[in-house]
Amino acid sequence: MTRTGAPVNVAPKIVFLSGSLSGNSKTGRIADWCAAHCARYRAVTRVFRGTDLEFPFYRHGGAADHGPEIHDYLRAMEQADAVVLVSPAYHGAVSGLLKNAIDYVNELTGPDRPLLDGRAIGCVAVARGEQGAASTLGMLRTIGHALRGWPTPLGVALSNDQALVDGTGMPVAERTRAQLQVMLGQVVSHSTLSARRRAARTPAGTRP
Ligand SMILES: Cc1cc2nc3c(=O)[nH]c(=O)nc-3n(C[C@H](O)[C@H](O)[C@H](O)COP(=O)(O)O)c2cc1C
């Protein structure tokens, strides 16, 4: 809040996780496009591609062994006002790479906002077929709830022609673009509330 009691206008921080290591990954390109779209609405965005998430298998109680890249990732997740999860369907489920990175969020035990408490969670599943897209999307939303997050009303399940994207990750199908834009709009509006609460908690004289 300002001295007049009006809410502080702070740019929301949104982290995007992409769960594929494939060369020229469709999942990664979609995450990039989603981040660029949110940046148009003043969000401060950060994309973790598959290669940024190649962490050792999560071990409960192993925090002392975390390397700098894991600390950096956890700091970004902790400070995020919203997270967008983009996963390929691997055998009807979230990729192991993404699930492992998400398991590290278990380390975020701060009293104010443990795990992803209160954050909007945008979910996108990218698959070859409809069934894999649907089951993966359902799983992403379940994970979001388990992390105490708020999966947005609309999640996006992409398969077949709906999953075609150009080199920048822009979906070829207008319907896919529209679905992603609606979901991202929900992420941005919820994350703006989170950013205001974050600013209100930040001690005077420090930057939120
Ligand atoms: C190991 C593996 C398992 C897969 N399992 C499924 C599946 O169960 N259902 C499905 O629709 N697509 C499946 N696919 C296809 C991927 O979900 C699809 O190609 C996706 O677009 C890959 O994204 P990427 O280009 O980012 O790697 C699988 C692909 C791989 C490599």
The ligand as a Gaussian input file, in Angstrom:
#p B3LYP/6-31G(d) Opt

LIG

0 1
 C        8.755000     -40.989000     -24.149000
 C        7.583000     -40.392000     -24.863000
 C        6.300000     -40.753000     -24.489000
 C        5.194000     -40.198000     -25.125000
 N        3.955000     -40.542000     -24.709000
 C        2.869000     -39.964000     -25.277000
 C        1.562000     -40.307000     -24.835000
 O        1.365000     -41.124000     -23.954000
 N        0.508000     -39.692000     -25.441000
 C        0.673000     -38.778000     -26.442000
 O       -0.293000     -38.248000     -26.923000
 N        1.919000     -38.407000     -26.855000
 C        3.004000     -38.999000     -26.315000
 N        4.268000     -38.644000     -26.744000
 C        4.409000     -37.590000     -27.738000
 C        4.747000     -36.240000     -27.092000
 O        3.893000     -35.916000     -26.036000
 C        4.654000     -35.116000     -28.130000
 O        5.434000     -35.438000     -29.248000
 C        5.060000     -33.778000     -27.571000
 O        4.706000     -32.807000     -28.496000
 C        6.559000     -33.699000     -27.348000
 O        6.920000     -32.377000     -27.041000
 P        8.413000     -31.841000     -27.285000
 O        8.532000     -31.543000     -28.763000
 O        8.491000     -30.632000     -26.478000
 O        9.369000     -32.890000     -26.829000
 C        5.368000     -39.240000     -26.158000
 C        6.683000     -38.884000     -26.541000
 C        7.770000     -39.458000     -25.915000
 C        9.162000     -39.053000     -26.343000

